[in-house]
Amino acid sequence: MRGGGALSCAAMKITEQEVRETAALARIALSDAEVAHMQRDLDAILTYMEKLAAIDVSGVEPMTHAVTTTMPLREDEVGPHLGAKEALAGAPRREEDFFAVPRIIVTDKGAG
Amino acid sequence: MEDWCWRGAADIARAVAAREVSALEVTRAHLARIAAIDGRLGAYLLVDEEGALAQAAAVDERVARGEPPGPLAGVPVGLKDLFVTRGLTTTAGSRILADWVPPYDGTAVARLRQAGAVILGKLNMDEFAMGSSNENSAFKPCRNPWDLARVPGGSSGGSAAAVTAGLCALALGTDTGGSIRQPAALSGCVGLKPTYGRVSRYGVVAFASSLDQVGPLGRTALDCALALEVIAGRDPLDATSIDLPVPRYRDATRAPVSIAGLRIGVPEEFFATGLDPEVGERVRAAIAQLEALGARVVNVSLPYSEHAIATYYLVATAEASSNLARYDGVRYGLRVPGRDLIDTYCKTRAAGFGDEVKRRIMLGTYALRAGYYDAYYLRAQKVRTLIKQDFDRAFTQCDAIATPTSPVPAFRIGERAADPLAMYLADIYTISCNLAGLPGLSVPCGFTREDLPVGLQLLGPPLGEATLLGLAAAYQGATDWHERRPPLA
């Protein structure tokens, strides 16, 4: 098993380290208490999911959508659309006609 | 006046067009009932009194000018707060969208407005439609109209409670794994989940895109048929919307409805362990009633349905983890500033999402991770094919399938909240319909000894909505469960 803190039992379907990695991928900050709780919940759910492993799916095509749709093409024309003012109306922060965000590139000297 | 709160949508539209009543009177009656009762029920997250009265006045003006006022003229409608509404706060039941005022209307909402409907407000729900009890609403609990200590079902709990309690004539909900049918069953109204693609999802906050579908809740099959006629059909803004003509569903529900010779499939797997005996009894009695009305009962088998929950919670959470990536605090919604952009994302999502939404995003992200994809997501998609093939086979032997909608009647608030897996198991009978993309309907079929409603679920082949509505209408024509009113003064 990879990772896993001292408290995570070897039988757990998901290790504490995996919970932390997944939270980072999902961009959700979790406290240590939340990590432990999440590990317990996900372990119970993944244990239940195990029953799928027993099904013979050899030769079965995966189903991605319930109906077969053909992707229709349309003319590339300008239709009704939101103006910049409306599109930006819900933005938590804006500058002129742009969405404003914190600095993206962080150097060793910190954001700045 | 109160009486108008118990008239059906079709009846109200007819009366408004015939000038027997004004849209304003009907709207005022509903607003008054909401003001009197909803403080205890919690069905509405937002009541748009001013907007509703303005829409009603506009309908009355059209009638006065002799213009056709539309098939839903003056019908008071509530919308699950997952429907994007121009100028009206749309929260999806989440703190992350608590203050979002959308700049546009979704297609179903625009079609309702065009048909003369009066939108009363936005209805309570589980956050991002994730839940089976409405307990995951970030704002307040919604209660069951028959017993305020119990859940109304979910995720469209506010929609079902409002319709059942006479706080709107019609509501829209969404159904990804049972979120229209299960609350309809637990609260006591009719709920229809149409075929995947039958109704446009443009302007509906996405949960799991291969499963989500919009549908109506009403007190009768006729009212649901009327609503479906208005909202169904091709929409260039939703590439998955089906490009086929919309039938006059109302014709399928008009008395006398003949269901003679229709074959009703009964799958033994849906009457096994875990089914509350009283629910089973009521549902079997309802099937016997359909038989008495001329339908023929045949046994069918859906052997892979026992794997539906595991399959669903992998497919749905994987899709949700991707769909909900858009809530990043940049373009709309909550932002919690962090030391850099990534930290801002993480803090925003930690503060904005509730526990169940985080759990599902985590599960979906995990199932899609390199190294786990084949074992979880891909395998689930293959089992989904097997579940679909079960139904394909069954529908060569029958025209519709009858089952319980929920294995249990409404449970107590808090009873299952601590155990996410126990909550997932509440969806056992509704989920396979979404995986297969089929239409499904729940119709009230009696009460338990504790006076809690029980729902009969009817499932049909793709585009079989008219058959389901016809069966439900025939059943309602022979029973009066839907005429009982919950004890809310």
Interface residues (C-beta under 8 A of the other chain):
Chain A: I14 E18 V19 T22 A23 A24 L25 A26 R27 I28 A29 L30 M38 D41 L42 A44 I45 L46 Y48 M49 K51 L52 A53 I55 V57 V60 E61 P62 M63 T64 H65 A66 V67 T69 M71 P72 R74 L82 E86 A87 A89 G90 A91 P92 R93 F99 V101 P102 R103 I104 V106 G110 A111
Chain B: W100 V101 P102 P103 Y104 T195 Y196 G197 S210 L211 P236 A239 T240 I242 D243 Y304 H307 I309 A310 T311 Y313 L314 S321 A325 D328 G329 V330 R331 Y332 G333 L334 R335 P337 G338 R339 D340 L341 I342 D343 T344 Y345 C346 K347 R349 A350 F353 K358 R359 I361 M362 L363 T365 Y366 R369 A375 Y376 L378 R379 A380 Q381 K382 V383 R384 T385 L386 K388 P420 L421 Y424 N434 L435 A436 G437 L438 P462
